[in-house]
Amino acid sequence: MELQAISQVSKKYGISVRTLRYYEQIGLIDSIRNNDNTYRFYDEIALKRLHQIIILRKLQIPMKQIRDILNNQSALDVIEIFKQNISELDEEITSLSTIKSILARFVEELRTKAGMTLQFDLLSDTTTLSVIDSLSFSKNYINNIKENVSMEELNKASENLNKLNERNVCIVNMPPMRTAAYSCVSVEPERKSIEVVKKWVADNQLESTARLFGFNTKPYAPTNDNPGYGFGFCVTVPQSAEITEPMYEKKLPGGLYAVVSDYDFDPMQTWNRVMALFKESDWEWAWDTDRHPEHPGLEEHIDRADGKDGFYLHIHVPVKKKDKKED
């Protein structure tokens, strides 16, 4: 089997180049570099491994457990990981079934009061509250609700709980912000950009409350002929702050943004959820080229508060209400 370039693999499997590089960074897959160390290629072994990762992700296995599974030669250890996930799913299915029963009871009770002034005495029922308090959801499931990771069977049982819409994607009104930015075009522009920005922040002793955003610049994606693409970082600064080279001023216009959180670093999956929002809600993409001459999406990086390495990723996309079509 001939080697496949990273752009080919990205297109074939629907995975972003950034995610592929992240998988390589944490040791899940290996690439082969050409002589000038510019192009990444993947052989049959790497592609088989990638296929396994995709299957495990679709089965809602967290990245940390995927790493343990693929790097573990003990079948017994892998069985224990799968049994743990099965146990969590059993608890979640039971809890969802209970919720469904409670909602069905509410429906029946409310039907008997049709035409009467509605009073939510049902929500004060101590028996119902005790049942709800006893429901068990795993940490993984809570994250799945936040990230809207769909599980077909669970969605059928509780469509209203898991459907992606404005109720589980935050819509925020961001203020205009003045930032100091650095961007470049290269094979790995994120690495160079973040190093430059962090050094500039340290040299200028910026406050820890400064917000850090990643953003795309043209060209947005690599090609077989050109492996480079554009990416940069910007950090919020006070109006009075002087922005010195190599940084430049970048003004974020503010306005309504849809915000989706990624706690397992899978940017492609998170961006897919953002795109799904536009299909399943009253919101649509608001890419105004006058206000956003470049790609308007922002990837906010927030340091973990638990002292562990890494960060949380929050994707911000400008949105507006869809125009209602008249019948």
Secondary structure, 3 states (H helix, E strand, C coil): CCCEEHHHHHHHHCCCHHHHHHHHHCCCCCCEECCCCCCEEECHHHHHHHHHHHHHHHCCCCHHHHHHHHCCCCHHHHHHHHHHHHHHHHHHHHHHHHHHHHHHHHHHHHHCCCCCCCCCHHHHCHHHHHHHHCCCCCHHHHHHHHHCCCCHHHHHHCHHHHCCCCCCCEEEEECCEEEEEEEEEECCHHHHHHHHHHHHHHHCCCCCCCCEEEEEECCCCCCCCCCCEEEEEEEECCCCCCCCCCCEEEEECCEEEEEEEECCCCHHHHHHHHHHHHHHCCEEECCCCCCCCCCCCEEEEEECCCCCCCEEEEEEEEEEECCCCCC
